[in-house]
């Protein structure tokens, strides 16, 4: 099971899933504001969604940044140390 999302969010926003995951998925986030990368990660995530934590390089909370995220719940997932691999990419597109 895989769900992706993109939108404008801020620090401590709750992002919910459209899918009904049977458990807590693995989540990866990426964020930028005005073309400048920001530090983002999911926190307190569960089968329904996650709180987005997002700061700049000074440690200040960020609002209205563009965030992309992916949530993955493998059908056979039973061990957090399994061979699950997530690949992401970044680029500038015209």
NULUM-865899 format. One record per residue: residue number from 1; x, y, z of N, C-alpha, C in turn. Coordinates in Angstrom, 1 decimal, m for minus. Layout:
N
<lumse num="NUM" n_c1="X" n_c2="Y" n_c3="Z" ca_c1="X" ca_c2="Y" ca_c3="Z" c_c1="X" c_c2="Y" c_c3="Z"/>
...
This chain:
94
<lumse num="1" n_c1="0.8" n_c2="m1.2" n_c3="0.0" ca_c1="0.0" ca_c2="0.0" ca_c3="0.0" c_c1="0.9" c_c2="1.2" c_c3="0.0"/>
<lumse num="2" n_c1="0.6" n_c2="2.2" n_c3="m0.9" ca_c1="1.4" ca_c2="3.4" ca_c3="m1.0" c_c1="0.5" c_c2="4.6" c_c3="m1.2"/>
<lumse num="3" n_c1="0.7" n_c2="5.6" n_c3="m0.5" ca_c1="0.0" ca_c2="6.9" ca_c3="m0.7" c_c1="1.0" c_c2="8.0" c_c3="m0.8"/>
<lumse num="4" n_c1="0.8" n_c2="9.0" n_c3="m1.7" ca_c1="1.6" ca_c2="10.1" ca_c3="m1.8" c_c1="0.8" c_c2="11.4" c_c3="m1.7"/>
<lumse num="5" n_c1="1.4" n_c2="12.5" n_c3="m1.3" ca_c1="0.7" ca_c2="13.7" ca_c3="m1.2" c_c1="1.6" c_c2="14.9" c_c3="m1.5"/>
<lumse num="6" n_c1="1.0" n_c2="16.0" n_c3="m1.8" ca_c1="1.7" ca_c2="17.3" ca_c3="m2.0" c_c1="0.8" c_c2="18.4" c_c3="m1.7"/>
<lumse num="7" n_c1="1.3" n_c2="19.4" n_c3="m1.0" ca_c1="0.5" ca_c2="20.6" ca_c3="m0.7" c_c1="1.3" c_c2="21.6" c_c3="0.1"/>
<lumse num="8" n_c1="0.6" n_c2="22.7" n_c3="0.5" ca_c1="1.3" ca_c2="23.7" ca_c3="1.3" c_c1="0.8" c_c2="23.4" c_c3="2.8"/>
<lumse num="9" n_c1="1.9" n_c2="23.3" n_c3="3.6" ca_c1="1.6" ca_c2="22.9" ca_c3="5.0" c_c1="2.6" c_c2="23.8" c_c3="5.9"/>
<lumse num="10" n_c1="2.3" n_c2="23.7" n_c3="7.2" ca_c1="3.2" ca_c2="24.4" ca_c3="8.2" c_c1="3.6" c_c2="23.4" c_c3="9.3"/>
<lumse num="11" n_c1="4.5" n_c2="23.9" n_c3="10.1" ca_c1="5.0" ca_c2="23.1" ca_c3="11.3" c_c1="3.8" c_c2="22.8" c_c3="12.2"/>
<lumse num="12" n_c1="3.7" n_c2="21.5" n_c3="12.6" ca_c1="2.7" ca_c2="21.0" ca_c3="13.5" c_c1="1.3" c_c2="20.7" c_c3="12.8"/>
<lumse num="13" n_c1="1.2" n_c2="20.9" n_c3="11.5" ca_c1="0.0" ca_c2="20.5" ca_c3="10.8" c_c1="m0.2" c_c2="19.0" c_c3="10.8"/>
<lumse num="14" n_c1="m1.5" n_c2="18.6" n_c3="10.9" ca_c1="m1.8" ca_c2="17.2" ca_c3="10.8" c_c1="m2.1" c_c2="16.8" c_c3="9.4"/>
<lumse num="15" n_c1="m1.5" n_c2="15.8" n_c3="8.9" ca_c1="m1.7" ca_c2="15.3" ca_c3="7.5" c_c1="m2.4" c_c2="14.0" c_c3="7.6"/>
<lumse num="16" n_c1="m3.6" n_c2="13.8" n_c3="7.1" ca_c1="m4.2" ca_c2="12.5" ca_c3="7.2" c_c1="m4.2" c_c2="11.8" c_c3="5.9"/>
<lumse num="17" n_c1="m4.3" n_c2="10.5" n_c3="5.9" ca_c1="m4.3" ca_c2="9.6" ca_c3="4.8" c_c1="m5.7" c_c2="9.4" c_c3="4.2"/>
<lumse num="18" n_c1="m5.7" n_c2="9.2" n_c3="2.9" ca_c1="m7.0" ca_c2="8.7" ca_c3="2.3" c_c1="m7.2" c_c2="7.2" c_c3="2.4"/>
<lumse num="19" n_c1="m6.0" n_c2="6.5" n_c3="2.3" ca_c1="m6.1" ca_c2="5.0" ca_c3="2.5" c_c1="m6.3" c_c2="4.6" c_c3="3.9"/>
<lumse num="20" n_c1="m6.9" n_c2="3.5" n_c3="4.1" ca_c1="m7.0" ca_c2="2.9" ca_c3="5.4" c_c1="m5.9" c_c2="1.9" c_c3="5.6"/>
<lumse num="21" n_c1="m4.8" n_c2="2.4" n_c3="6.1" ca_c1="m3.6" ca_c2="1.5" ca_c3="6.4" c_c1="m4.0" c_c2="0.5" c_c3="7.5"/>
<lumse num="22" n_c1="m3.6" n_c2="m0.7" n_c3="7.5" ca_c1="m3.9" ca_c2="m1.7" ca_c3="8.6" c_c1="m3.0" c_c2="m1.4" c_c3="9.8"/>
<lumse num="23" n_c1="m2.0" n_c2="m0.6" n_c3="9.6" ca_c1="m1.1" ca_c2="m0.3" ca_c3="10.7" c_c1="m0.3" c_c2="1.0" c_c3="10.4"/>
<lumse num="24" n_c1="0.8" n_c2="1.3" n_c3="11.2" ca_c1="1.5" ca_c2="2.5" ca_c3="10.9" c_c1="2.5" c_c2="2.3" c_c3="9.7"/>
<lumse num="25" n_c1="2.3" n_c2="3.1" n_c3="8.7" ca_c1="3.2" ca_c2="3.0" ca_c3="7.5" c_c1="4.5" c_c2="3.7" c_c3="7.8"/>
<lumse num="26" n_c1="5.5" n_c2="3.5" n_c3="6.9" ca_c1="6.7" ca_c2="4.2" ca_c3="6.9" c_c1="6.5" c_c2="5.5" c_c3="6.1"/>
<lumse num="27" n_c1="6.9" n_c2="6.6" n_c3="6.6" ca_c1="6.7" ca_c2="7.9" ca_c3="6.0" c_c1="8.0" c_c2="8.7" c_c3="5.7"/>
<lumse num="28" n_c1="8.1" n_c2="9.3" n_c3="4.6" ca_c1="9.2" ca_c2="10.2" ca_c3="4.2" c_c1="8.6" c_c2="11.5" c_c3="3.7"/>
<lumse num="29" n_c1="9.2" n_c2="12.6" n_c3="4.2" ca_c1="8.7" ca_c2="14.0" ca_c3="3.8" c_c1="9.8" c_c2="14.8" c_c3="3.2"/>
<lumse num="30" n_c1="9.5" n_c2="15.8" n_c3="2.4" ca_c1="10.4" ca_c2="16.7" ca_c3="1.8" c_c1="9.7" c_c2="18.0" c_c3="1.7"/>
<lumse num="31" n_c1="10.5" n_c2="19.1" n_c3="2.0" ca_c1="9.8" ca_c2="20.4" ca_c3="2.0" c_c1="10.7" c_c2="21.5" c_c3="1.5"/>
<lumse num="32" n_c1="10.1" n_c2="22.6" n_c3="0.9" ca_c1="10.8" ca_c2="23.7" ca_c3="0.4" c_c1="9.9" c_c2="24.9" c_c3="0.5"/>
<lumse num="33" n_c1="10.5" n_c2="26.1" n_c3="0.7" ca_c1="9.8" ca_c2="27.4" ca_c3="0.7" c_c1="10.5" c_c2="28.4" c_c3="m0.1"/>
<lumse num="34" n_c1="9.9" n_c2="28.9" n_c3="m1.1" ca_c1="10.5" ca_c2="29.8" ca_c3="m2.1" c_c1="11.8" c_c2="29.3" c_c3="m2.7"/>
<lumse num="35" n_c1="11.7" n_c2="28.0" n_c3="m3.0" ca_c1="12.9" ca_c2="27.3" ca_c3="m3.6" c_c1="14.0" c_c2="26.9" c_c3="m2.7"/>
<lumse num="36" n_c1="13.8" n_c2="27.2" n_c3="m1.4" ca_c1="14.9" ca_c2="26.9" ca_c3="m0.4" c_c1="14.4" c_c2="25.7" c_c3="0.4"/>
<lumse num="37" n_c1="15.3" n_c2="24.6" n_c3="0.5" ca_c1="14.9" ca_c2="23.4" ca_c3="1.2" c_c1="14.7" c_c2="23.7" c_c3="2.7"/>
<lumse num="38" n_c1="13.8" n_c2="23.0" n_c3="3.3" ca_c1="13.6" ca_c2="23.0" ca_c3="4.7" c_c1="13.7" c_c2="21.6" c_c3="5.3"/>
<lumse num="39" n_c1="13.9" n_c2="21.6" n_c3="6.6" ca_c1="14.0" ca_c2="20.3" ca_c3="7.3" c_c1="12.6" c_c2="19.8" c_c3="7.7"/>
<lumse num="40" n_c1="12.2" n_c2="18.7" n_c3="7.3" ca_c1="10.9" ca_c2="18.2" ca_c3="7.6" c_c1="10.9" c_c2="16.7" c_c3="8.0"/>
<lumse num="41" n_c1="9.9" n_c2="16.3" n_c3="8.8" ca_c1="9.8" ca_c2="14.9" ca_c3="9.1" c_c1="8.4" c_c2="14.6" c_c3="9.7"/>
<lumse num="42" n_c1="7.9" n_c2="13.4" n_c3="9.6" ca_c1="6.7" ca_c2="13.0" ca_c3="10.3" c_c1="6.9" c_c2="12.8" c_c3="11.8"/>
<lumse num="43" n_c1="5.9" n_c2="13.1" n_c3="12.6" ca_c1="6.0" ca_c2="12.8" ca_c3="14.0" c_c1="4.7" c_c2="12.3" c_c3="14.5"/>
<lumse num="44" n_c1="4.7" n_c2="11.4" n_c3="15.5" ca_c1="3.5" ca_c2="10.8" ca_c3="16.1" c_c1="2.6" c_c2="10.2" c_c3="15.0"/>
<lumse num="45" n_c1="3.2" n_c2="9.6" n_c3="14.0" ca_c1="2.4" ca_c2="9.0" ca_c3="12.9" c_c1="1.8" c_c2="7.7" c_c3="13.3"/>
<lumse num="46" n_c1="0.6" n_c2="7.5" n_c3="12.8" ca_c1="m0.1" ca_c2="6.2" ca_c3="13.0" c_c1="m0.8" c_c2="5.8" c_c3="11.7"/>
<lumse num="47" n_c1="m1.8" n_c2="4.9" n_c3="11.8" ca_c1="m2.5" ca_c2="4.4" ca_c3="10.6" c_c1="m3.3" c_c2="5.5" c_c3="9.9"/>
<lumse num="48" n_c1="m3.6" n_c2="6.6" n_c3="10.6" ca_c1="m4.5" ca_c2="7.6" ca_c3="10.1" c_c1="m3.8" c_c2="8.8" c_c3="9.5"/>
<lumse num="49" n_c1="m2.5" n_c2="9.1" n_c3="9.9" ca_c1="m1.8" ca_c2="10.3" ca_c3="9.5" c_c1="m0.6" c_c2="10.6" c_c3="10.3"/>
<lumse num="50" n_c1="m0.1" n_c2="11.8" n_c3="10.2" ca_c1="1.0" ca_c2="12.3" ca_c3="11.0" c_c1="1.0" c_c2="13.8" c_c3="11.2"/>
<lumse num="51" n_c1="1.8" n_c2="14.2" n_c3="12.2" ca_c1="2.0" ca_c2="15.6" ca_c3="12.4" c_c1="3.3" c_c2="15.9" c_c3="11.7"/>
<lumse num="52" n_c1="3.3" n_c2="17.0" n_c3="10.9" ca_c1="4.5" ca_c2="17.4" ca_c3="10.2" c_c1="5.3" c_c2="18.4" c_c3="11.1"/>
<lumse num="53" n_c1="6.6" n_c2="18.0" n_c3="11.2" ca_c1="7.5" ca_c2="18.9" ca_c3="11.9" c_c1="8.4" c_c2="19.5" c_c3="10.8"/>
<lumse num="54" n_c1="8.5" n_c2="20.8" n_c3="10.8" ca_c1="9.2" ca_c2="21.5" ca_c3="9.8" c_c1="9.9" c_c2="22.8" c_c3="10.3"/>
<lumse num="55" n_c1="11.2" n_c2="22.8" n_c3="10.1" ca_c1="12.0" ca_c2="24.0" ca_c3="10.6" c_c1="13.0" c_c2="24.4" c_c3="9.5"/>
<lumse num="56" n_c1="13.4" n_c2="25.7" n_c3="9.7" ca_c1="14.5" ca_c2="26.1" ca_c3="8.8" c_c1="15.8" c_c2="25.8" c_c3="9.4"/>
<lumse num="57" n_c1="16.9" n_c2="26.2" n_c3="8.8" ca_c1="18.3" ca_c2="25.9" ca_c3="9.3" c_c1="18.7" c_c2="26.6" c_c3="10.5"/>
<lumse num="58" n_c1="17.8" n_c2="27.6" n_c3="11.0" ca_c1="18.1" ca_c2="28.3" ca_c3="12.3" c_c1="17.2" c_c2="27.6" c_c3="13.4"/>
<lumse num="59" n_c1="16.4" n_c2="26.6" n_c3="13.0" ca_c1="15.6" ca_c2="25.9" ca_c3="14.0" c_c1="14.2" c_c2="26.6" c_c3="14.2"/>
<lumse num="60" n_c1="13.9" n_c2="27.6" n_c3="13.4" ca_c1="12.6" ca_c2="28.2" ca_c3="13.5" c_c1="11.5" c_c2="27.5" c_c3="12.7"/>
<lumse num="61" n_c1="10.3" n_c2="27.4" n_c3="13.3" ca_c1="9.2" ca_c2="26.7" ca_c3="12.5" c_c1="8.9" c_c2="27.4" c_c3="11.2"/>
<lumse num="62" n_c1="8.5" n_c2="26.6" n_c3="10.2" ca_c1="8.2" ca_c2="27.1" ca_c3="8.9" c_c1="6.7" c_c2="27.0" c_c3="8.6"/>
<lumse num="63" n_c1="6.1" n_c2="28.0" n_c3="8.0" ca_c1="4.7" ca_c2="27.9" ca_c3="7.6" c_c1="4.6" c_c2="28.0" c_c3="6.0"/>
<lumse num="64" n_c1="3.5" n_c2="27.5" n_c3="5.5" ca_c1="3.2" ca_c2="27.6" ca_c3="4.1" c_c1="4.3" c_c2="27.1" c_c3="3.1"/>
<lumse num="65" n_c1="5.0" n_c2="26.1" n_c3="3.5" ca_c1="6.0" ca_c2="25.5" ca_c3="2.6" c_c1="5.3" c_c2="24.4" c_c3="1.7"/>
<lumse num="66" n_c1="5.9" n_c2="24.2" n_c3="0.6" ca_c1="5.4" ca_c2="23.1" ca_c3="m0.2" c_c1="6.1" c_c2="21.8" c_c3="0.3"/>
<lumse num="67" n_c1="5.2" n_c2="20.8" n_c3="0.6" ca_c1="5.6" ca_c2="19.6" ca_c3="1.2" c_c1="5.2" c_c2="18.4" c_c3="0.3"/>
<lumse num="68" n_c1="6.1" n_c2="17.5" n_c3="0.0" ca_c1="5.7" ca_c2="16.2" ca_c3="m0.6" c_c1="6.0" c_c2="15.1" c_c3="0.4"/>
<lumse num="69" n_c1="5.1" n_c2="14.1" n_c3="0.3" ca_c1="5.3" ca_c2="13.0" ca_c3="1.3" c_c1="4.9" c_c2="11.7" c_c3="0.6"/>
<lumse num="70" n_c1="5.4" n_c2="10.6" n_c3="1.2" ca_c1="5.0" ca_c2="9.3" ca_c3="0.7" c_c1="4.9" c_c2="8.4" c_c3="2.0"/>
<lumse num="71" n_c1="3.8" n_c2="7.6" n_c3="2.0" ca_c1="3.6" ca_c2="6.7" ca_c3="3.1" c_c1="3.5" c_c2="5.3" c_c3="2.5"/>
<lumse num="72" n_c1="4.2" n_c2="4.4" n_c3="3.0" ca_c1="4.3" ca_c2="3.0" ca_c3="2.5" c_c1="4.1" c_c2="2.0" c_c3="3.6"/>
<lumse num="73" n_c1="3.1" n_c2="1.1" n_c3="3.3" ca_c1="2.8" ca_c2="0.0" ca_c3="4.2" c_c1="2.9" c_c2="m1.3" c_c3="3.4"/>
<lumse num="74" n_c1="4.0" n_c2="m2.0" n_c3="3.5" ca_c1="4.1" ca_c2="m3.3" ca_c3="2.8" c_c1="3.1" c_c2="m4.3" c_c3="3.3"/>
<lumse num="75" n_c1="2.5" n_c2="m5.0" n_c3="2.3" ca_c1="1.5" ca_c2="m6.1" ca_c3="2.7" c_c1="2.1" c_c2="m7.1" c_c3="3.7"/>
<lumse num="76" n_c1="3.4" n_c2="m7.4" n_c3="3.5" ca_c1="4.0" ca_c2="m8.5" ca_c3="4.3" c_c1="4.8" c_c2="m7.9" c_c3="5.5"/>
<lumse num="77" n_c1="4.6" n_c2="m6.6" n_c3="5.8" ca_c1="5.4" ca_c2="m5.9" ca_c3="6.8" c_c1="5.2" c_c2="m6.5" c_c3="8.2"/>
<lumse num="78" n_c1="6.3" n_c2="m7.0" n_c3="8.8" ca_c1="6.2" ca_c2="m7.5" ca_c3="10.1" c_c1="7.4" c_c2="m7.3" c_c3="11.0"/>
<lumse num="79" n_c1="8.4" n_c2="m6.6" n_c3="10.4" ca_c1="9.6" ca_c2="m6.4" ca_c3="11.1" c_c1="10.2" c_c2="m5.0" c_c3="10.7"/>
<lumse num="80" n_c1="10.3" n_c2="m4.0" n_c3="11.6" ca_c1="10.8" ca_c2="m2.7" ca_c3="11.2" c_c1="12.3" c_c2="m2.8" c_c3="10.7"/>
<lumse num="81" n_c1="13.0" n_c2="m3.9" n_c3="10.9" ca_c1="14.3" ca_c2="m4.1" ca_c3="10.5" c_c1="14.4" c_c2="m4.9" c_c3="9.2"/>
<lumse num="82" n_c1="13.2" n_c2="m5.0" n_c3="8.5" ca_c1="13.2" ca_c2="m5.8" ca_c3="7.3" c_c1="13.9" c_c2="m5.1" c_c3="6.2"/>
<lumse num="83" n_c1="13.9" n_c2="m5.7" n_c3="5.0" ca_c1="14.6" ca_c2="m5.2" ca_c3="3.8" c_c1="13.8" c_c2="m4.1" c_c3="3.1"/>
<lumse num="84" n_c1="12.9" n_c2="m3.5" n_c3="3.7" ca_c1="12.2" ca_c2="m2.4" ca_c3="3.0" c_c1="13.1" c_c2="m1.3" c_c3="2.6"/>
<lumse num="85" n_c1="13.0" n_c2="m0.8" n_c3="1.4" ca_c1="13.9" ca_c2="0.2" ca_c3="0.9" c_c1="13.0" c_c2="1.3" c_c3="0.2"/>
<lumse num="86" n_c1="13.3" n_c2="2.6" n_c3="0.5" ca_c1="12.6" ca_c2="3.7" ca_c3="m0.1" c_c1="13.6" c_c2="4.5" c_c3="m0.8"/>
<lumse num="87" n_c1="13.4" n_c2="4.8" n_c3="m2.1" ca_c1="14.2" ca_c2="5.7" ca_c3="m2.9" c_c1="13.5" c_c2="7.0" c_c3="m3.2"/>
<lumse num="88" n_c1="14.2" n_c2="8.1" n_c3="m3.0" ca_c1="13.6" ca_c2="9.4" ca_c3="m3.3" c_c1="14.5" c_c2="10.1" c_c3="m4.3"/>
<lumse num="89" n_c1="14.0" n_c2="11.1" n_c3="m4.9" ca_c1="14.8" ca_c2="11.9" ca_c3="m5.8" c_c1="14.5" c_c2="13.4" c_c3="m5.7"/>
<lumse num="90" n_c1="15.3" n_c2="14.2" n_c3="m6.2" ca_c1="15.1" ca_c2="15.7" ca_c3="m6.2" c_c1="15.7" c_c2="16.3" c_c3="m7.4"/>
<lumse num="91" n_c1="15.0" n_c2="17.3" n_c3="m7.9" ca_c1="15.5" ca_c2="18.0" ca_c3="m9.1" c_c1="14.8" c_c2="19.2" c_c3="m9.4"/>
<lumse num="92" n_c1="15.3" n_c2="20.0" n_c3="m10.3" ca_c1="14.6" ca_c2="21.2" ca_c3="m10.7" c_c1="14.1" c_c2="21.0" c_c3="m12.1"/>
<lumse num="93" n_c1="12.8" n_c2="21.3" n_c3="m12.3" ca_c1="12.1" ca_c2="21.0" ca_c3="m13.5" c_c1="11.5" c_c2="22.3" c_c3="m14.0"/>
<lumse num="94" n_c1="11.4" n_c2="22.4" n_c3="m15.4" ca_c1="11.0" ca_c2="23.6" ca_c3="m16.0" c_c1="9.6" c_c2="23.5" c_c3="m16.4"/>
